[in-house]
């Protein structure tokens, strides 16, 4: 049978190991949280870039349609009507 001192020393050693493991896990957690925050910021930035590109694409499409040929007249009328409806919605919201 083990001596009480041996049991106590063994328990102390295991406690130290567990505490060291806990400290390592805390450091890993902080590192992962930092990485997560950075990735969230990058995603937000990329979403803004996507929105800007979509807006530019829409504007370019409208400009191309407006300056298009006779074949694009229907598309041009459709786009102009869509823009007018959006402007009407904005004016209605401003009047509220």
Steps between C-alpha positions, in 0.01 A plus 500: 500500500623848414607743763277805559790725396536312171126531432509871584803558275334310218183705545701826500681396182176413321346830615798690355462312172130579483563868577770516231259339253229746600737796446593366156135463410429856614778628272362295211152638567625861494689434178190350340283790617746748349505308172120485504470877546744560215308266270170666588651837407627360170160353420333834572754677280445251217124539530540877459720443196240266352227759555714767333571273205129413467414870500765576239382208289141617518604853405709371214214284379264797509750719316552232238126452460432873470769544239402176328376435151144473370493137608541605862213751507273264692770434759569874524134581563482227762805636684378859487161396638671306776711802593194726498317259732797497739509881499125511567545265795776722639287811463207326670726403792630856528146640507399281795 
